[in-house]
Amino acid sequence: MRGGAAGLVLLALSGAAAAQSGGAALFETCRACHALEREAPEGAGPNLAGLLGRKVAGDPAFDYSPALKAAGAAGLTWDAERLARFLADPEAMFPGLWMGGRGLDDARDRRALVEWIARNGGGA
């Protein structure tokens, strides 16, 4: 896969929208660059299958930014808490990452998205 400015693009949906549709609707924006299916073709962002429990920058098929490579080399792994913090403000968590977009402002939306990812292929 190729790195670059493309990446997970997050839109802040209202808490009411997330409550009605859950993490599935929130993930639709992510799907533009990311897949949760292990056999999915390469995309603009890394595959998120098995994300939770995986080392940061741990998809061997993806060319990560130096910021994410350094986090992985430092031994950071993805868990629900780290993913929720990342979804709040990706650039603040890993300055210089190549992913475009902004974070999810609403904590309920972030929780719904993390839970949905965990249940739908992103869990360990």
C-alpha positions as CSV (number, residue, x, y, z in Angstrom):
1,M,0.0,0.0,0.0
2,R,1.1,3.5,-0.4
3,G,1.2,6.2,2.2
4,G,0.5,9.8,1.6
5,A,-2.0,12.4,2.5
6,A,-4.9,10.0,2.0
7,G,-6.0,8.3,5.1
8,L,-8.8,7.7,7.5
9,V,-11.2,10.7,7.2
10,L,-13.4,11.2,10.1
11,L,-16.6,13.3,10.2
12,A,-18.2,14.4,13.5
13,L,-21.7,13.0,13.4
14,S,-24.1,14.2,16.1
15,G,-24.6,12.1,19.2
16,A,-28.2,11.5,18.1
17,A,-27.1,10.1,14.7
18,A,-24.6,7.8,16.4
19,A,-27.2,6.6,18.8
20,Q,-29.6,5.8,16.0
21,S,-27.1,4.1,13.7
22,G,-24.2,3.2,15.9
23,G,-20.7,2.7,14.8
24,A,-21.6,1.3,11.4
25,A,-22.7,4.7,10.1
26,L,-19.6,6.3,11.6
27,F,-17.3,3.7,10.0
28,E,-18.7,4.4,6.5
29,T,-16.5,7.5,6.3
30,C,-13.5,5.4,7.3
31,R,-14.3,2.9,4.7
32,A,-13.2,5.3,2.0
33,C,-9.6,4.3,2.9
34,H,-9.8,1.4,5.4
35,A,-11.2,-2.1,5.3
36,L,-11.9,-4.5,8.2
37,E,-11.9,-7.6,6.0
38,R,-8.6,-9.5,6.1
39,E,-8.7,-10.3,2.4
40,A,-9.8,-6.8,1.2
41,P,-7.7,-5.3,-1.6
42,E,-5.2,-2.6,-0.7
43,G,-6.6,0.8,0.0
44,A,-5.3,4.3,0.7
45,G,-5.1,3.4,4.4
46,P,-4.0,0.4,6.3
47,N,-6.3,-2.6,6.8
48,L,-7.9,-2.5,10.2
49,A,-8.6,-6.2,10.5
50,G,-7.3,-7.3,13.9
51,L,-6.3,-3.8,14.8
52,L,-6.9,-4.0,18.5
53,G,-3.9,-5.7,20.1
54,R,-1.7,-5.0,17.0
55,K,1.4,-2.9,17.1
56,V,0.9,0.7,15.9
57,A,2.0,0.7,12.2
58,G,1.6,-3.1,12.3
59,D,0.1,-3.8,8.9
60,P,3.1,-5.1,6.9
61,A,1.5,-4.2,3.6
62,F,1.2,-0.5,4.4
63,D,3.8,2.3,4.1
64,Y,3.2,4.3,7.3
65,S,4.3,7.8,8.0
66,P,7.5,8.2,10.1
67,A,5.4,9.3,13.0
68,L,3.5,6.0,13.1
69,K,6.6,3.9,12.4
70,A,8.3,5.5,15.4
71,A,5.3,4.8,17.6
72,G,5.3,1.2,16.5
73,A,9.1,1.0,17.0
74,A,8.6,2.3,20.5
75,G,6.3,-0.6,21.2
76,L,2.9,1.1,21.2
77,T,-0.1,-1.1,20.5
78,W,-3.7,-0.4,19.6
79,D,-6.2,-0.9,22.4
80,A,-9.7,0.5,22.7
81,E,-8.5,3.5,24.9
82,R,-5.6,4.4,22.5
83,L,-7.9,4.1,19.5
84,A,-10.5,6.4,21.1
85,R,-7.9,9.0,21.9
86,F,-6.6,8.7,18.3
87,L,-10.1,9.2,16.9
88,A,-10.5,12.4,19.0
89,D,-7.5,14.1,17.3
90,P,-5.2,11.9,15.2
91,E,-2.7,14.7,14.4
92,A,-2.3,15.7,18.0
93,M,-1.6,12.1,19.0
94,F,0.9,11.4,16.2
95,P,2.1,14.8,14.8
96,G,3.2,14.4,11.2
97,L,1.0,11.5,10.4
98,W,0.0,11.4,6.8
99,M,-3.7,10.7,7.4
100,G,-6.0,13.5,6.4
101,G,-9.2,14.5,8.1
102,R,-10.3,15.5,11.6
103,G,-11.2,13.7,14.7
104,L,-14.6,12.9,16.2
105,D,-15.6,15.5,18.7
106,D,-18.2,13.5,20.6
107,A,-17.0,10.9,23.1
108,R,-20.1,8.8,22.5
109,D,-19.4,8.7,18.8
110,R,-15.8,7.6,19.5
111,R,-16.9,4.9,21.9
112,A,-19.6,3.7,19.4
113,L,-17.0,3.5,16.6
114,V,-14.4,1.7,18.7
115,E,-16.9,-0.8,19.9
116,W,-18.2,-1.4,16.3
117,I,-14.6,-1.8,15.0
118,A,-13.9,-4.3,17.7
119,R,-17.0,-6.4,16.9
120,N,-16.6,-6.3,13.2
121,G,-13.1,-7.4,12.4
122,G,-10.9,-5.0,14.3
123,G,-10.8,-7.0,17.5
124,A,-7.8,-9.1,18.3
